[in-house]
Amino acid sequence: MCGRFTLSSSGKRLREHFALSAAPEDIIPRYNIAPTQPVLVIPNRSQRLLREARWGLVPHWADSLAVGHRMINARAETLPTRAAFRAALERRRCIIPADGFYEWKREGKQRAPFFIHPRDGELIGFAGLWDIWRSPQGESVASCTIITTAPNELIAPLHDRMPVILDPKTYDAWLSPRPQPAEALLPLLVPAPSNALEFYPVSPLVNSPDNEDPACILPAASAQTL
């Protein structure tokens, strides 16, 4: 799964990597992004721009926002068969930018956190879906989910799922504003190559979403000395 991630890159770097139509302003570095919080997404619109969305997909037909708590992730294998994701896969796709993400490995009775990031220091583009829900009072809420897949050989010892990290060569296809059939999209939703990523243990600071500072991504030994 993907339950926490980071995004601390500058607007200029985001624009260059994702070929955004305009450079985003006032990007606040985030080191412990958690479900139900606002995240930045690139929806498949005619202009490629960063927008804010609530993490946890709330389909437009849902009864309440609470549905989103169960939909922070969507399994790639079942997207075409689940009502909450089928139409979104064809029409409402997005990329969720990140620098890296966290995963927890069970060690006895404890769960140890690890930070996973690209070996070359590049940005990550998670494959995502988005929707807009309207409350009975007329409030519009944009929301999103991160698609997951089977783990590669690097991630498998940590967890049995990992987020889909899109190959930059597939960004254009994934962000096409036109409806796309599932059979054309599912081949894009594969595990990232093991040699493209690396990870290291980090401090338990990241266990609490209240902790939101650079210490969250420091190697465990360094974080403990702060």
MOSULNOR-V153874 format. One line per field, one symbol per residue. ss: DSSP state (a for helix, b for strand, c for the rest). A space follows every 10 residues. Layout:
BEGIN
ss: ???
END
This chain:
BEGIN
ss: cccbbbbccc aaaaaaaacc cccccccccb bbbbcccbbb bbbccccccb bbbbbccccc ccccaaaaaa ccbbbaaaaa acaaaaaaaa acbbbbbbcb bbbbbbbccb bbbbbbbbcc cccbbbbbbb bbbbcccccb bbbbbbbbbc cccccccccc cbbcbccaaa aaaacccccc caaaaaaacc cccaaabbbb bbcaaaaccc cccaaaacba aaaacc
END
